[in-house]
Amino acid sequence: MVQQLLAAICVRLLIALAVTPLLVIAQTGPVNLDFRQGEMGGLPRGWDAPNDKQGYVARITDECVKPGSRCVVIEHQGSGAPAGMGKLMQSFSAAPYRNRKARLSASVRVVRDAPAAGECKAQMWFRVDLPNKVMSFFDDMDSRPIISSEWKTYQIAGGIDEEAEGINFGIMLFGSCKAFVDEMSFEALGPVLPPFRDVVPRAEDAPKVEWLLKNALPIRSIDPADDDFSDLMPLKKVIGEARVVQLGEQSHGDGATFYAKARLIRFLHEHMGFDVLAWESGFFECEEMNRALASDLPPREAAQQSIYGQWSRSGLLVPLFEYARSTLKTSRPLRQTGFDMQFWSAGAGGSVESYPKRLFGLFDRLDPGLASPADRKTVADLRAALRDAGTYKPTKEDREKNRAVIERLAAALRNKAASVKDAREVRFFLKTLENLSALEELRATSNYGFRDRKMGENIVWLANEWYAGRKIIVWAASLHVARNLSSIDTLTPKLSYENFVSMSQGVHEQLGKAVYTVGFTAYRVWAANPMMTALRRVAPPAADSLETMFHATGRPYAFVDFRGLPNDHWLRKPILSRPFGYTQMRSDWTGNFDAMFFTDVMFPNTTAGNVPDGVITKKR
């Protein structure tokens, strides 16, 4: 299953990242959508079919919706090549369509060569490219493939950003079968978002803007390679004796925030003694990442063994992974750990296979008879079944059996711990069994509030036991590191945090002032996630928002400490801001975070790691 998942991801990446620069230059718009140009039985003019050695061909046919018309068929002809993916596509300039919505439409049907044939599906796809190889809109019908043998009409609609350079679309066929395509069209619809216009703050907010200008800490750089930390030195006093610093992020598509966090982590490690980096990723895997970083694997590949893809696939975090590796042979290595009971299986082998191997390797060293073959199989099967949300559908008896096995194994380890000279490894694997039980509960009930509670418990355990006496940096989404979420007015009737207890709530209840939490926000936003989400352009904030006031100071980056503010300060009153997914909300944010890091322009998180001009301040 892991290999199948990786194969599906690779296929989507091939389509998402495919570039055809010659066609973009040659074509100013879509051509030959009725397939009238070209010889019958040949490739339609203006279209490309880069099917390489997959055994697929695309040709004009008259087996169409209407008699006497022309359409196209993509088919797998075998010739010894295993069925993979066949493609038909074209690319052209986005200039005539900028700042418009557009719709791709076609009639499609698929035909199997034999009733018992394997997979057979077709998918239309539509992608918009921005400068610097950044992907904007992308939809490949991955969640709604075409499998019907009857002619049906399918559509994809998306926005063409005002900076868009190229438009690409086409159709894919998977399996040893045929896909017929007819009545294709590409049409411009109404406007997308209006062009971004700077927001003017309200006149009555001028004193607040002036206060931010005088009192917010100006941050000179967010470049992780910039080791002139004079601008960050005031944070030593601000953070003080805290031994856990939590760094949030508005969304997982925030490239500028990732860059800023990477530089902050280097500062905290080199100048404030923080030597553990805890990720919102698998509890077991991230400890294993220390082994991967010490190996010969490239740093990003080592990270992909353990850290969720929105971070480990980011080109912007390569400097952080390289930095972590560079510290391994020093007296103070930056150690990696994780606090989520969910896990990531994208690495070679993945945790699905490695966790049972490491767990039962410990059992075998202690006493091979502690775990029966049946118990070992149950844990391996359960670990695989829990890989993805929605795939674990146990009966009551299955749940009772699985939980009984976990408890039996945990009891065996607890009994052995007293007689083991160095029980540290035993304590760690006891915690992994506790997390496995928690993940089983999460998958069976889909109670994601339960996930936050367990993540908070894991951080407290890491701080008080596993890394007792050491300082920890926490990397997570802002929604998890914020506290007192029930105090936030979401301004959205269907969205409420009234009954949601965040991870950080439990951490603060246990560790108090020893935890310092930083929220992040931005004024002008382009966000994107390398896990196949397209670029998102966010509308300007409100005139009376914290972001607009920050922007009015004219500073690209700033940091405001909330802890030192007097009780009657204007920042301690409800104010508009959007630190959660760029959704505008109202709160006394000083009760949710201990500080706010502001970025004037948010650039997207991409696999290539593209950075706008002026952000990099030091030669690499």
C-alpha positions as CSV (number, residue, x, y, z in Angstrom):
1,M,0.0,0.0,0.0
2,V,2.9,2.4,0.8
3,Q,4.3,1.8,-2.7
4,Q,0.9,2.4,-4.3
5,L,0.4,5.6,-2.4
6,L,3.9,6.9,-3.5
7,A,3.1,5.9,-7.1
8,A,-0.1,7.9,-7.0
9,I,1.7,10.9,-5.6
10,C,4.4,10.6,-8.2
11,V,1.8,10.6,-11.0
12,R,0.2,13.7,-9.7
13,L,3.6,15.4,-9.4
14,L,4.4,14.6,-13.0
15,I,1.3,16.3,-14.2
16,A,1.6,19.2,-11.7
17,L,5.2,19.9,-12.5
18,A,5.2,19.2,-16.3
19,V,6.5,22.1,-18.2
20,T,6.2,22.6,-22.0
21,P,7.9,26.0,-22.6
22,L,7.9,25.7,-26.4
23,L,4.1,25.3,-26.5
24,V,3.7,28.2,-24.1
25,I,5.7,30.4,-26.4
26,A,4.1,29.1,-29.6
27,Q,0.4,29.3,-28.5
28,T,-1.5,32.3,-27.4
29,G,-4.7,30.4,-26.7
30,P,-6.2,26.9,-26.8
31,V,-6.3,25.4,-30.3
32,N,-8.1,22.6,-32.2
33,L,-10.5,21.7,-29.3
34,D,-12.9,20.1,-31.9
35,F,-10.0,18.0,-33.3
36,R,-10.8,19.1,-36.9
37,Q,-7.1,19.8,-37.6
38,G,-5.0,16.7,-38.3
39,E,-5.2,13.5,-40.2
40,M,-7.8,10.8,-39.2
41,G,-5.9,8.3,-37.1
42,G,-3.1,10.8,-36.3
43,L,-2.3,13.1,-33.4
44,P,-4.5,16.3,-33.5
45,R,-2.6,19.4,-34.4
46,G,-1.7,21.7,-31.5
47,W,-1.8,18.9,-29.0
48,D,1.1,17.1,-27.4
49,A,1.1,13.4,-26.3
50,P,4.3,12.9,-24.2
51,N,3.6,9.3,-23.6
52,D,7.3,8.2,-23.7
53,K,7.5,4.4,-23.4
54,Q,4.2,3.8,-21.7
55,G,2.7,2.2,-24.7
56,Y,-0.1,4.8,-25.1
57,V,-1.1,6.6,-28.3
58,A,-3.6,9.4,-28.9
59,R,-5.3,9.7,-32.3
60,I,-8.3,11.3,-34.0
61,T,-11.3,9.0,-34.5
62,D,-14.9,9.3,-35.6
63,E,-16.3,7.2,-32.7
64,C,-17.8,10.4,-31.2
65,V,-20.9,11.7,-29.5
66,K,-22.4,12.7,-32.8
67,P,-22.1,10.8,-36.0
68,G,-19.8,12.3,-38.6
69,S,-17.9,14.4,-36.1
70,R,-14.3,14.0,-35.0
71,C,-13.0,13.3,-31.5
72,V,-9.9,11.8,-30.0
73,V,-9.1,8.5,-28.3
74,I,-6.2,7.7,-26.0
75,E,-5.4,4.0,-25.7
76,H,-2.9,1.6,-24.4
77,Q,-1.5,-0.6,-27.2
78,G,0.7,-2.7,-25.1
79,S,3.8,-3.5,-27.2
80,G,5.3,-5.1,-24.1
81,A,5.0,-1.9,-22.0
82,P,3.1,-2.2,-18.7
83,A,0.1,0.1,-18.4
84,G,0.9,3.3,-16.6
85,M,-0.4,6.7,-17.7
86,G,-1.2,8.1,-21.1
87,K,-1.4,11.8,-21.7
88,L,-2.9,14.4,-24.1
89,M,-2.2,18.0,-23.4
90,Q,-1.6,21.5,-24.6
91,S,-0.1,24.7,-23.1
92,F,-0.5,28.4,-24.0
93,S,0.0,31.9,-22.7
94,A,-2.2,33.0,-19.7
95,A,-2.1,36.7,-20.7
96,P,-5.6,36.9,-22.3
97,Y,-7.2,35.2,-19.3
98,R,-5.5,36.9,-16.4
99,N,-7.6,37.8,-13.4
100,R,-10.5,35.7,-14.9
101,K,-12.1,32.5,-14.0
102,A,-12.0,29.8,-16.7
103,R,-13.8,26.5,-17.3
104,L,-12.5,23.4,-19.0
105,S,-15.2,21.1,-20.2
106,A,-15.4,17.8,-22.2
107,S,-17.5,14.8,-22.9
108,V,-15.5,11.6,-21.9
109,R,-16.1,7.9,-21.7
110,V,-13.7,5.0,-20.9
111,V,-13.8,1.5,-22.4
112,R,-12.1,-1.5,-21.0
113,D,-10.5,-4.0,-23.3
114,A,-12.0,-6.8,-21.3
115,P,-14.6,-7.0,-18.4
116,A,-12.0,-8.4,-16.0
117,A,-9.3,-5.8,-16.9
118,G,-7.6,-4.0,-14.1
119,E,-7.7,-0.3,-13.3
120,C,-9.3,1.9,-15.9
121,K,-9.9,5.5,-15.3
122,A,-9.5,8.9,-17.0
123,Q,-8.9,12.3,-15.4
124,M,-9.0,15.8,-17.0
125,W,-6.5,18.2,-15.5
126,F,-6.1,22.0,-15.6
127,R,-3.1,23.9,-14.2
128,V,-2.0,27.6,-14.1
129,D,1.7,28.6,-13.8
130,L,3.1,31.7,-12.2
131,P,6.7,33.0,-12.6
132,N,9.6,31.1,-11.1
133,K,7.9,27.7,-11.7
134,V,5.3,28.4,-9.0
135,M,2.0,26.6,-9.6
136,S,-1.2,28.5,-9.1
137,F,-4.5,26.7,-9.7
138,F,-4.3,22.9,-10.1
139,D,-7.1,20.3,-10.4
140,D,-6.6,16.8,-11.8
141,M,-9.9,15.2,-10.7
142,D,-7.9,12.9,-8.5
143,S,-10.9,12.5,-6.1
144,R,-13.5,12.1,-8.9
145,P,-12.0,10.0,-11.7
146,I,-13.9,9.2,-14.9
147,I,-14.9,5.5,-15.0
148,S,-18.1,5.4,-16.9
149,S,-18.4,3.8,-20.3
150,E,-21.2,6.2,-21.3
151,W,-20.6,9.7,-22.7
152,K,-20.8,12.2,-19.9
153,T,-19.8,15.8,-19.6
154,Y,-17.1,16.8,-17.0
155,Q,-15.9,20.2,-16.0
156,I,-13.0,21.9,-14.1
157,A,-13.2,25.6,-13.2
158,G,-10.5,27.7,-11.7
159,G,-9.0,31.1,-11.4
160,I,-6.2,32.6,-13.5
161,D,-4.1,34.8,-11.3
162,E,-3.1,38.3,-12.4
163,E,0.5,37.2,-12.4
164,A,-0.1,34.0,-14.4
165,E,2.2,33.1,-17.2
166,G,1.0,29.8,-18.6
167,I,-2.2,27.7,-18.8
168,N,-1.9,23.9,-19.2
169,F,-4.7,21.3,-19.6
170,G,-5.3,17.9,-20.9
171,I,-6.5,14.4,-20.1
172,M,-4.8,11.4,-18.5
173,L,-5.7,7.7,-18.9
174,F,-4.7,5.0,-16.4
175,G,-4.8,1.3,-17.2
176,S,-4.9,-1.0,-20.2
177,C,-8.0,0.6,-21.8
178,K,-9.2,3.5,-23.9
179,A,-10.6,7.0,-23.2
180,F,-12.6,8.9,-25.8
181,V,-12.7,12.7,-25.6
182,D,-15.2,14.9,-27.5
183,E,-16.9,18.3,-27.3
184,M,-14.0,19.9,-25.5
185,S,-14.2,23.6,-24.6
186,F,-12.2,26.2,-22.7
187,E,-14.0,29.4,-21.9
188,A,-13.3,32.5,-19.8
189,L,-15.9,33.4,-17.1
190,G,-16.2,36.3,-14.8
191,P,-13.4,38.1,-12.9
192,V,-11.5,36.4,-10.0
193,L,-10.5,38.6,-7.1
194,P,-10.0,42.3,-7.9
195,P,-6.3,43.3,-8.0
196,F,-4.8,43.7,-4.6
197,R,-5.1,47.3,-3.4
198,D,-3.3,48.6,-0.3
199,V,-5.6,49.3,2.6
200,V,-5.5,52.6,4.4
201,P,-5.8,52.4,8.1
202,R,-8.5,54.3,9.9
203,A,-7.6,57.8,11.0
204,E,-8.4,56.9,14.7
205,D,-5.8,54.1,14.5
206,A,-2.9,56.5,13.8
207,P,-1.7,56.3,17.5
208,K,-1.7,52.5,17.3
209,V,0.4,52.6,14.1
210,E,2.8,55.1,15.8
211,W,3.0,52.8,18.9
212,L,3.9,49.8,16.7
213,L,6.5,51.9,14.9
214,K,8.2,52.9,18.1
215,N,7.8,49.7,20.2
216,A,7.6,46.7,17.9
217,L,11.0,45.0,17.4
218,P,12.1,45.6,13.8
219,I,13.4,42.3,12.3
220,R,16.0,43.0,9.7
221,S,16.0,39.6,7.9
222,I,14.2,36.2,7.7
223,D,17.0,34.6,5.7
224,P,18.1,31.4,7.5
225,A,21.6,31.9,6.3
226,D,21.9,35.4,7.8
227,D,23.8,34.8,11.0
228,D,24.1,38.5,12.0
229,F,21.6,38.1,14.9
230,S,21.9,41.6,16.2
231,D,18.2,42.2,15.3
232,L,17.1,39.2,17.3
233,M,19.3,39.7,20.4
234,P,16.5,41.6,22.3
235,L,14.5,38.3,22.2
236,K,16.9,36.9,24.8
237,K,15.3,39.2,27.4
238,V,11.8,38.8,26.0
239,I,11.8,35.0,26.1
240,G,13.7,35.0,29.3
241,E,13.8,31.7,31.2
242,A,11.2,29.9,29.1
243,R,12.3,26.4,28.2
244,V,9.7,25.7,25.6
245,V,9.2,28.1,22.7
246,Q,6.3,27.4,20.4
247,L,6.4,28.7,16.8
248,G,3.0,28.7,14.9
249,E,2.1,29.3,11.3
250,Q,-1.1,30.6,9.7
251,S,-1.2,27.8,7.1
252,H,1.1,25.1,5.8
253,G,1.6,27.2,2.7
254,D,3.5,30.0,4.3
255,G,6.9,30.2,2.8
256,A,8.0,33.5,4.4
257,T,6.9,32.2,7.9
258,F,8.9,29.0,7.3
259,Y,12.0,31.1,6.4
260,A,11.5,33.2,9.5
261,K,11.1,30.2,11.7
262,A,14.2,28.6,10.4
263,R,16.2,31.7,11.2
264,L,14.6,32.0,14.7
265,I,15.5,28.3,15.3
266,R,19.1,28.9,14.5
267,F,19.2,31.9,16.8
268,L,17.5,30.0,19.7
269,H,19.9,27.1,19.2
270,E,23.1,29.2,19.0
271,H,22.4,31.9,21.5
272,M,19.7,30.7,23.9
273,G,20.6,27.0,24.5
274,F,17.6,25.4,22.7
275,D,18.8,22.1,21.4
276,V,15.6,20.1,20.7
277,L,13.3,20.8,17.7
278,A,9.9,19.1,18.1
279,W,7.8,18.8,15.0
280,E,4.0,18.4,14.5
281,S,4.8,15.0,13.1
282,G,5.1,11.4,14.2
283,F,6.3,10.8,17.7
284,F,8.3,7.7,16.7
285,E,9.5,8.9,13.2
286,C,11.0,12.2,14.3
287,E,13.2,10.4,16.8
288,E,14.3,8.1,14.0
289,M,15.1,11.2,11.9
290,N,18.2,11.7,14.0
291,R,19.5,8.5,12.5
292,A,18.6,9.6,9.0
293,L,20.3,13.0,9.4
294,A,23.5,11.2,10.6
295,S,23.4,9.0,7.5
296,D,24.5,9.7,3.9
297,L,21.0,10.7,2.8
298,P,20.6,14.2,1.4
299,P,19.2,16.4,4.2
300,R,15.8,16.9,2.6
301,E,15.5,13.2,1.9
302,A,16.4,12.5,5.5
303,A,13.6,14.8,6.7
304,Q,11.2,13.1,4.4
305,Q,11.7,9.9,6.3
306,S,9.9,11.4,9.3
307,I,8.4,14.9,8.9
308,Y,5.0,15.5,7.2
309,G,5.3,16.5,3.6
310,Q,4.2,20.1,3.8
311,W,7.5,20.7,5.6
312,S,9.9,18.0,4.5
313,R,9.1,18.6,0.8
314,S,9.6,22.3,1.1
315,G,12.6,23.7,-0.7
316,L,12.6,26.6,1.8
317,L,13.4,24.3,4.7
318,V,16.4,22.7,3.1
319,P,18.7,25.3,4.9
320,L,17.2,24.2,8.2
321,F,17.7,20.5,7.6
322,E,21.3,21.3,6.4
323,Y,21.9,23.3,9.6
324,A,20.6,20.5,11.8
325,R,23.0,18.1,10.1
326,S,25.9,20.5,10.6
327,T,25.4,20.5,14.3
328,L,25.5,16.7,14.8
329,K,29.2,16.5,15.4
330,T,29.3,19.5,17.7
331,S,29.0,19.5,21.5
332,R,25.4,20.7,21.1
333,P,23.6,19.0,18.3
334,L,20.1,20.2,17.4
335,R,18.1,17.0,18.0
336,Q,14.8,16.3,16.2
337,T,11.7,14.9,17.9
338,G,8.0,14.8,17.3
339,F,4.8,14.9,19.3
340,D,1.9,13.7,17.0
341,M,0.6,10.2,17.4
342,Q,-0.1,10.2,13.7
343,F,2.7,9.1,11.4
344,W,4.2,9.8,8.0
345,S,5.2,6.9,5.7
346,A,6.7,8.6,2.7
347,G,10.3,7.6,3.5
348,A,12.0,4.5,2.2
349,G,10.2,1.7,4.0
350,G,8.3,4.2,6.1
351,S,7.2,3.9,9.7
352,V,4.6,1.2,8.8
353,E,7.5,-1.3,8.5
354,S,10.1,0.3,10.7
355,Y,8.1,0.8,13.9
356,P,7.2,-3.0,14.5
357,K,10.8,-3.9,13.6
358,R,12.3,-1.4,16.2
359,L,9.6,-2.2,18.8
360,F,10.1,-5.9,18.7
361,G,13.8,-5.6,18.4
362,L,13.7,-4.2,21.9
363,F,11.4,-7.1,23.0
364,D,13.8,-9.6,21.6
365,R,16.7,-8.0,23.5
366,L,14.8,-8.1,26.7
367,D,13.1,-11.5,26.3
368,P,12.0,-13.0,22.9
369,G,9.1,-14.7,24.7
370,L,7.5,-11.4,25.8
371,A,5.7,-10.9,22.5
372,S,3.9,-13.8,20.8
373,P,3.9,-14.1,17.0
374,A,0.2,-13.3,17.0
375,D,0.8,-10.1,19.0
376,R,3.6,-9.0,16.6
377,K,1.3,-9.6,13.6
378,T,-1.5,-7.6,15.3
379,V,0.7,-4.6,15.9
380,A,2.1,-4.7,12.3
381,D,-1.4,-5.0,10.8
382,L,-2.8,-2.3,13.0
383,R,0.0,0.1,12.2
384,A,-0.7,-0.4,8.5
385,A,-4.5,-0.1,8.9
386,L,-4.1,3.2,10.8
387,R,-2.0,4.8,8.1
388,D,-4.7,7.0,6.6
389,A,-7.8,8.6,8.1
390,G,-10.9,7.0,6.9
391,T,-9.4,3.5,6.1
392,Y,-9.7,2.1,9.6
393,K,-13.2,0.5,9.9
394,P,-12.9,-2.0,12.8
395,T,-15.7,-4.0,14.4
396,K,-16.2,-3.9,18.1
397,E,-14.3,-7.1,18.4
398,D,-11.4,-5.8,16.3
399,R,-11.0,-2.8,18.6
400,E,-11.1,-4.9,21.7
401,K,-8.5,-7.3,20.3
402,N,-6.2,-4.5,19.2
403,R,-6.4,-2.6,22.4
404,A,-5.9,-5.7,24.5
405,V,-2.7,-6.5,22.6
406,I,-1.3,-3.0,23.0
407,E,-2.0,-3.1,26.8
408,R,-0.5,-6.6,27.1
409,L,2.7,-5.5,25.4
410,A,2.8,-2.3,27.5
411,A,2.4,-4.3,30.7
412,A,5.3,-6.6,29.7
413,L,7.5,-3.6,29.1
414,R,6.5,-2.0,32.4
415,N,7.4,-5.2,34.3
416,K,10.8,-5.3,32.6
417,A,11.6,-1.7,33.1
418,A,12.3,-2.2,36.8
419,S,15.0,-4.8,36.1
420,V,16.7,-3.0,33.2
421,K,19.8,-1.0,34.1
422,D,19.1,1.8,31.6
423,A,15.4,1.8,31.1
424,R,15.4,5.0,28.8
425,E,14.6,3.0,25.6
426,V,11.9,1.0,27.4
427,R,10.2,4.3,28.6
428,F,10.3,5.6,25.0
429,F,8.7,2.5,23.5
430,L,6.1,2.5,26.3
431,K,5.2,6.0,25.1
432,T,5.0,4.8,21.5
433,L,2.5,2.1,22.5
434,E,0.5,4.7,24.4
435,N,0.5,6.8,21.2
436,L,-0.5,3.8,19.1
437,S,-3.5,3.3,21.3
438,A,-4.3,7.0,21.0
439,L,-4.1,6.8,17.2
440,E,-6.4,3.8,17.2
441,E,-8.9,5.9,19.2
442,L,-8.5,8.9,16.8
443,R,-9.1,6.8,13.7
444,A,-12.0,4.9,15.2
445,T,-13.8,8.1,16.5
446,S,-12.5,10.9,14.2
447,N,-12.3,13.1,17.3
448,Y,-9.6,15.6,16.3
449,G,-9.9,17.4,19.6
450,F,-8.6,14.2,21.1
451,R,-5.5,14.6,18.9
452,D,-4.7,18.0,20.3
453,R,-5.0,16.7,23.8
454,K,-2.6,13.9,23.2
455,M,-0.1,16.1,21.4
456,G,-0.1,18.4,24.4
457,E,0.5,15.4,26.7
458,N,3.4,14.4,24.5
459,I,5.0,17.8,24.6
460,V,4.8,17.8,28.4
461,W,6.3,14.3,28.5
462,L,9.1,15.4,26.2
463,A,9.8,18.5,28.4
464,N,9.6,16.8,31.8
465,E,10.9,13.3,31.1
466,W,12.5,12.5,27.8
467,Y,14.3,15.8,27.4
468,A,14.2,16.9,31.1
469,G,16.5,19.9,31.7
470,R,16.8,20.8,28.0
471,K,15.1,23.6,26.0
472,I,12.6,22.7,23.3
473,I,11.4,24.5,20.2
474,V,8.0,23.4,19.0
475,W,7.0,23.7,15.3
476,A,3.3,23.5,14.7
477,A,0.2,25.2,13.2
478,S,-0.9,28.3,15.1
479,L,-4.3,26.7,15.9
480,H,-2.4,24.0,17.9
481,V,0.0,26.4,19.8
482,A,-2.6,29.1,20.6
483,R,-4.5,28.8,23.9
484,N,-7.9,30.1,25.1
485,L,-9.5,29.4,21.7
486,S,-13.0,29.8,23.2
487,S,-12.3,33.5,23.6
488,I,-12.0,34.1,19.9
489,D,-14.9,35.5,17.9
490,T,-14.5,33.8,14.5
491,L,-17.0,36.2,12.9
492,T,-18.3,33.1,11.0
493,P,-21.6,31.5,12.3
494,K,-20.6,28.0,11.3
495,L,-17.1,28.2,12.8
496,S,-16.7,28.1,16.6
497,Y,-13.8,27.2,18.9
498,E,-16.1,27.2,21.9
499,N,-15.6,23.6,22.8
500,F,-12.2,23.1,21.2
501,V,-9.3,22.6,23.6
502,S,-6.0,23.2,21.8
503,M,-2.7,21.3,22.3
504,S,-1.2,24.4,23.9
505,Q,-3.9,24.7,26.5
506,G,-2.7,21.5,28.2
507,V,0.9,22.5,27.8
508,H,0.4,25.9,29.4
509,E,-1.6,24.3,32.3
510,Q,1.3,22.0,33.0
511,L,4.3,24.3,32.3
512,G,2.9,27.8,32.8
513,K,5.3,30.6,32.1
514,A,8.0,28.2,31.0
515,V,6.2,28.2,27.6
516,Y,6.5,31.1,25.3
517,T,4.3,31.0,22.2
518,V,4.7,33.1,19.0
519,G,1.9,33.6,16.5
520,F,2.5,34.7,12.9
521,T,0.5,36.9,10.6
522,A,0.9,38.6,7.2
523,Y,-0.5,41.5,5.3
524,R,-0.3,40.6,1.5
525,V,-0.5,36.9,1.0
526,W,0.3,34.3,-1.6
527,A,0.3,30.8,0.0
528,A,0.9,27.4,-1.5
529,N,1.6,23.9,-0.1
530,P,3.9,21.4,-1.9
531,M,1.4,18.6,-1.0
532,M,-0.4,19.5,-4.2
533,T,-2.5,22.5,-3.1
534,A,-2.5,25.3,-5.6
535,L,-1.4,28.9,-4.9
536,R,-3.9,30.8,-2.8
537,R,-4.2,34.6,-3.2
538,V,-5.8,36.1,-0.1
539,A,-7.9,39.3,-0.2
540,P,-6.6,42.4,1.7
541,P,-7.2,42.6,5.4
542,A,-9.7,45.0,7.0
543,A,-8.8,48.6,7.5
544,D,-8.9,48.2,11.3
545,S,-7.0,45.0,11.5
546,L,-3.7,44.4,13.2
547,E,-2.1,43.5,9.8
548,T,-3.1,46.8,8.2
549,M,-1.6,48.7,11.2
550,F,1.6,46.7,10.9
551,H,1.8,47.4,7.2
552,A,1.3,51.1,7.8
553,T,4.6,51.2,9.7
554,G,6.5,50.4,6.5
555,R,8.5,47.6,8.0
556,P,8.8,44.3,6.2
557,Y,9.0,42.3,9.4
558,A,8.3,43.0,13.1
559,F,7.9,41.2,16.4
560,V,5.7,42.3,19.3
561,D,6.0,40.9,22.8
562,F,2.6,40.7,24.5
563,R,3.7,39.6,27.9
564,G,5.3,42.9,28.9
565,L,2.2,45.0,28.0
566,P,0.3,46.8,30.7
567,N,-3.2,45.6,31.5
568,D,-4.9,48.6,29.9
569,H,-2.9,48.5,26.6
570,W,-4.9,48.6,23.4
571,L,-3.4,45.3,22.2
572,R,-5.1,43.7,25.2
573,K,-8.5,44.5,23.8
574,P,-10.3,42.6,21.1
575,I,-8.9,43.5,17.6
576,L,-9.2,42.0,14.1
577,S,-6.4,39.7,13.0
578,R,-6.1,36.5,10.9
579,P,-3.4,34.2,12.3
580,F,-5.5,31.1,11.6
581,G,-5.7,30.3,7.9
582,Y,-6.0,34.0,7.0
583,T,-9.6,34.0,8.2
584,Q,-10.4,37.3,9.8
585,M,-11.3,36.9,13.5
586,R,-11.6,39.1,16.6
587,S,-9.9,38.4,19.9
588,D,-7.7,39.7,22.6
589,W,-4.7,38.0,21.0
590,T,-2.5,38.6,24.0
591,G,-4.6,35.8,25.7
592,N,-3.9,33.4,22.8
593,F,-0.2,34.1,22.1
594,D,2.7,35.6,24.0
595,A,4.0,37.4,20.9
596,M,3.2,38.1,17.2
597,F,5.6,37.9,14.3
598,F,4.5,40.1,11.4
599,T,5.5,39.6,7.7
600,D,4.4,42.2,5.2
601,V,4.5,40.0,2.2
602,M,3.9,36.2,2.4
603,F,5.4,34.2,-0.4
604,P,4.4,30.6,-1.1
605,N,5.9,27.4,0.3
606,T,7.1,25.4,-2.8
607,T,9.1,22.3,-3.5
608,A,11.6,24.4,-5.5
609,G,12.0,26.9,-2.7
610,N,11.6,30.0,-4.7
611,V,12.3,33.2,-2.8
612,P,11.4,36.7,-4.0
613,D,14.1,39.3,-4.7
614,G,15.4,41.0,-1.6
615,V,14.6,38.3,0.9
616,I,18.0,36.5,0.7
617,T,20.5,38.8,2.5
618,K,23.6,36.6,2.6
619,K,25.5,34.9,-0.2
620,R,25.3,31.1,0.0
